[in-house]
Amino acid sequence: MKKMMLLTGLALLLAIGFRAQAQDVLDVVNAGFEDDSFSGNISVPNSITGWSSPLSSTPYNNVGLATSSYHSFTGDTSGDVAALGSYIPTSFGGFPATIIQTGISSVNPSDIYYTFTVGVAQDSSHPYSSGSFTLTLSDGSSVVAQQTFSTSVLENNNFQDFSVTGYAPSASSFTIGLSATGHGEILADNVKLTGSAVPEPSDWGWVPFLGTISFLVYRRFRMQAVKA
């Protein structure tokens, strides 16, 4: 019985310790894309404060802004959002659309896990028949975390959060990027980069595992008690 109690206590202590760990929010410039004065429908190309695009020269720049006053956006969003039109320029069959922000400094030297999150929606005016979008987090020299999603998971004008988490024990500066491919346009808002000394709660796959072990140990001791 003591073994079961010790194991259960360990699982609880670990879970409590992880839940008590506060996230550190890194300073992403213009994270909500509100720092630019824009009152139109969609403007592509359009420079975005704090962000850059590899295809920055006209006519190949396919990154710009859209405003919620001209759209029926749902989800956690308001004001301006980033627009990545991977169908532009149409005469060339489109190019990947990418926004990047570099030089984001870590705020706590004890942080080793970092999570990049962005709200993404599909622009109903330019829906995808097929395509993908990718979130990339790097430490300036190597990729810390990256994941590609099909645009089929996106809803028209309804923003959903997508995240990637990576382990970067010695990083002091980060680069984040969002890119889209295919013939369509995605919208982005509410960018966030956080750091912590432990993994994000979504990575707590071991907690149910410890709970299962605790139950099995408990059942074993219960059966032995019954036999006695």
N, C-alpha and C positions, 0 to 999 in steps of 0.2 A: 504493500500500500504506500510505503514511503517513496518508492521509485515513481509511482504514478503521480503522487503529489509534487515531487520535485520536478518532474517533466512538465506537468501542467503549469507549475509556477514559473518555470523557465520560459515557456511559451508566452505566458501573460506578461512577464517582465520585458521580453523582447518586443512584443507588440506595443506595450505602453511606451517603451523607450522610443520606438520608431514614430509613434503618433505624436510624441512630445517634441520631436525634431521639427523646428521651424524652417520653412523654406526662405532662402535669400533671393530677393528679386533683383536681377541685374538691370542696368539702365539701358533699355532699348530706345533709341531716338525715334520720335514720331511713331510710337508703337500702334497708335490708333489711326494714323494717316490723317490727322486733323490739323497739322501744322501748315498746310498750304491753303491759300484762298482760292476756292473753286466753287462755282455755283451752277455749272452746267449739268448735262446729262452724263455723258462719258467723254473723257478727253484722253485719247491715246494717239500720239505720245504726249506725255506730260511728266516733267521732272518731279520727284517726290523727295522732300526734305529728309536727309539722313539715309536715303537708300540710293543704290546705283543699279545699273543694268549693263550686262556685257554688250548688248546691242543698243548702244546709246546714241548712235548717229541716225539721222533721218535718211531714208524712209524706213529703216529697219527697226527702229525703236517701237516695240509693241507693248510697252508698259505705261500705265497712266493712272487716272483717278476716276472714280464714279461717286456720285452723291446719293444719299438715301432719300433726299427730297424728290428725286425723279423715279424712285423705285419702291416697290413694296417689299422691303427687306424684312425678314424675320430672324429670330435668334438674337443673340447679344451683340447688337451693333447699332450705330447711329452716326450721323454726319458722313464724312468722306470715307471711302474704302479704296484699296488698291485694285486696279484692274489689270489682269495679265491676259492680253489677247494673242494667243498663240496661232490664230488664223491670219494675223497681219504680218507681212504684206500678202494679200491674197494672190497677187500676180506671181508670187514666187512659191505659192503653196503653203505659206506660213513658216514661221520660225519658232523654236522654243522661246517662251517668255520667262524671264528670270528677274527677281529682285533680290539684292544682297545688301547686308549691312555688316561692316567690319569693325574691328577695334572695340568690341563690347567687353569691358573689364569685369573680372570676377570681383566680388565684394567681400568674400570670406575665404581665407586660405585653407580652412578646414573642409571646404566643399570639394567633393570629388565626383558627385553625380549631377549632371546637368540635363534639364528638360526644356526643349524648344517647342512651343505651342503656338498655333495660329488658327484663327477661325476662317474657314473656307466655304464658299458657296459657288454654285454655277450661275453664270449670268443667263437669265432666261431669254435675253435678246440674241445670244450667240451660244446656244447649247451644243454640247459635244455629241457627235455620233459615236466617237471613240476617242480616247486620249488618256493621259495620266498626269499626275502632279507629284512633285517630290519635295520633301523637307530635308534639309541638310544642316547639320551642326558640325562645325570644325573648330580646331584650336588655332587656326591660322596656317598650320603646316600639314595637318592630317585630318581626316574625317573622324569625328567622334561618334556620330550617329547619323543614319540616313535611312529613309524609307520612302518607297514609291507606292502611290495609291491610284487605283483606277478612277477616272472621272465619273464612272457609273455609280459610285457611292455618294456623289454630291446631289443635293437637292437644289432646285431652282430658287435663287434668292434667299435661301434659308441657310444661315451660317451654322456650321458645326465645327467643334474643336478637333484638331488632329495634332498629335504630339510624337516626338522622338526623344528618347532618353539615352545618354551615353556616359561612359566612365572616363573622366579626365582628371587624374590625381594631381597633375603638376601644371595644368593650364592656367594662365593669367589673363588671356584675351581670347575672344571668340568671334567667329563669323557665322552668321545665320543666312540661310537662303531658301527661297521658295521658287520653284520653276514649274512650268506647265508645257505640255506638248499635245499635239492634236489640233483639230480644226474647231476651235471654240474659244471661250473666254471664262476664266475663273476670277472670282472676287475674293479679297483677303482683308481681314481686320483683326484687331485685338491681339497683336503679337506679344508673346511673353517668353522670357528666358529666366529660369530659376535654377538655383544651385542648392545642394544639401549634402550633408555628410553620410546620408543613407539613401537607398533607392526610393523612388516614388511609391506611394501606396499601391499603385497598379502592379508593381513588381513583387508584391508580398506573396508570391505563390507558395512560399514555405510555411506560411501561417496555418492554412488548412491542413498541410502535411503534418505539422506538429500536433494539431488537434486530433488528427486521425490516429497518430501514434499514442497519444494520451488515452484515447478511447480504447484502443486495442490492449494497452497495458492494464487499464482499468478492468476490462472484460476478463483478461487472463487471471488477475488477482481475485475477481469475483467468482470465477469458476472454481479456482483452487479453494476458496472459502466454502463454497457449497459442497465440494467433495469432502472437505474435512468435517 
